[in-house]
Amino acid sequence: MRATSAIAALAVAALPAEAAGDLSRQDPIEVTVDLGTPETPFGFSPNRIELETGKLYKLVLRNRSELPHYFTSHEFSSRVFTRKVQVVATVGGRKETLAEFKGAIREIEVYPGHSAEWWLVPVATGRLTDLQCGIRDKDGKTHVEHGMVGEIVIR
């Protein structure tokens, strides 16, 4: 009886295992954040982002303004696992990945008319109020001083 149980256990162990929350098999939830627009050059839209732990997100950071902008939140970067960041562009009418980065990401700068994709999984909850763009404008004020701040809520 013991030998049969041991053989059955070995047979089950030899089968390929699939975890119930296999993040490598998730389709990403796409969230687009505009870093400035022609109408509102100093703002995040939306300025409040809500995410959930354990889910894969593709955070599309799109700069529609004529100024470069940062997406900076040190609290956020410490509460997510970054799968990759992609620099994307439209070439010949189709979207093309130009570069890909992996590892810890603290800040992303997006140039006017371009976008970046941050593929991430939130791993810790919290209400983060340090989302900002710290670029200094030609008037001497930072974009934060012009009101370019936001909030991220991770549930």
C-alpha positions in Angstrom: 0.0 0.0 0.0 2.8 2.4 0.9 4.7 1.5 -2.3 1.5 2.3 -4.3 1.1 5.6 -2.6 4.7 6.5 -3.3 4.5 5.6 -6.9 1.3 7.6 -7.3 2.9 10.6 -5.7 5.9 10.3 -8.0 3.6 10.1 -11.1 1.8 13.2 -10.0 5.0 15.1 -9.4 6.2 14.2 -12.9 3.2 15.9 -14.5 3.7 19.5 -15.7 2.5 21.9 -13.0 0.6 25.0 -13.8 0.2 27.5 -11.0 -3.2 29.1 -10.5 -1.8 32.6 -10.8 0.8 32.1 -13.5 1.6 35.7 -14.4 3.5 34.7 -17.5 0.2 33.6 -19.0 -1.9 36.7 -18.2 -3.0 39.1 -20.8 -2.1 42.6 -19.7 -4.7 45.2 -18.6 -3.9 48.3 -20.6 -4.0 51.6 -18.8 -3.1 54.8 -20.8 -1.8 57.9 -19.0 -1.3 61.1 -21.0 1.7 63.1 -19.8 0.5 66.4 -21.0 -1.8 67.3 -23.9 -2.0 70.3 -26.2 -4.8 71.7 -24.1 -3.2 70.9 -20.7 0.6 70.7 -21.1 1.3 70.2 -17.4 -0.9 67.4 -16.2 -1.3 63.6 -16.0 -4.6 62.4 -17.5 -6.0 60.6 -15.6 -4.3 62.1 -12.5 -5.5 59.2 -10.4 -4.5 55.7 -11.4 -6.0 52.6 -9.7 -4.4 49.2 -10.0 -4.7 45.8 -8.2 -1.9 43.6 -6.8 -1.1 40.4 -8.7 -2.4 41.6 -12.1 -0.3 42.3 -15.1 -0.6 45.8 -16.5 0.7 47.5 -19.6 0.9 51.2 -18.5 1.1 53.2 -21.7 2.7 56.5 -21.0 1.8 58.8 -23.9 3.2 62.4 -24.3 0.8 64.4 -26.4 2.3 67.8 -25.4 5.1 69.7 -27.0 7.3 69.3 -23.8 9.2 66.4 -22.5 7.8 64.9 -19.3 8.8 62.5 -16.5 6.6 59.8 -14.9 8.2 59.6 -11.5 6.9 58.0 -8.3 9.6 56.4 -6.1 6.8 54.8 -3.9 5.3 53.2 -7.0 8.6 51.8 -8.3 9.2 50.2 -4.9 5.7 48.5 -5.0 5.8 46.9 -8.4 7.6 44.1 -10.2 8.7 45.4 -13.6 8.5 42.9 -16.4 9.8 45.3 -19.0 9.6 48.8 -20.4 9.3 49.2 -24.1 10.0 52.3 -26.3 7.5 52.3 -29.1 7.0 54.3 -32.2 4.9 54.3 -35.3 7.0 53.5 -38.3 5.4 53.2 -41.7 2.0 53.2 -40.2 2.6 50.4 -37.8 3.6 50.3 -34.1 7.1 49.1 -33.6 9.2 48.4 -30.5 12.5 50.3 -30.7 14.0 49.3 -27.4 13.2 47.2 -24.3 14.5 47.6 -20.7 14.3 45.2 -17.8 14.9 45.5 -14.1 14.1 48.2 -11.5 12.7 51.4 -13.1 12.5 54.6 -11.0 11.6 57.2 -13.6 10.6 57.3 -17.3 11.0 60.3 -19.5 8.8 60.5 -22.6 9.6 62.9 -25.3 6.9 65.0 -27.1 4.8 63.0 -29.5 6.1 59.6 -28.3 5.1 56.9 -25.8 6.6 54.1 -23.6 5.0 50.9 -22.3 5.7 49.9 -18.7 4.7 46.2 -18.2 4.4 45.6 -14.5 2.7 43.7 -11.7 1.9 45.6 -8.4 3.0 43.6 -5.4 2.2 45.9 -2.5 -0.8 48.0 -1.7 -1.0 51.6 -0.9 -2.1 55.1 -1.7 0.8 56.9 -3.4 0.8 60.6 -3.7 4.3 61.2 -5.1 3.5 60.9 -8.8 5.1 63.9 -10.5 7.1 65.4 -13.3 10.1 67.2 -12.0 11.4 68.7 -15.2 12.3 72.4 -14.9 10.5 74.5 -17.6 12.0 77.5 -19.4 10.2 79.8 -16.9 12.4 78.4 -14.1 9.5 76.5 -12.4 9.3 72.7 -12.3 6.4 71.0 -13.9 5.3 70.0 -10.4 5.0 73.7 -9.6 2.8 74.0 -12.7 0.6 71.3 -11.1 1.9 68.1 -12.8 1.2 65.8 -9.9 -0.9 62.7 -9.5 -1.9 59.8 -7.3 -1.7 56.0 -7.7 -3.8 53.6 -5.6 -2.9 50.0 -5.5 -5.5 47.6 -3.9 
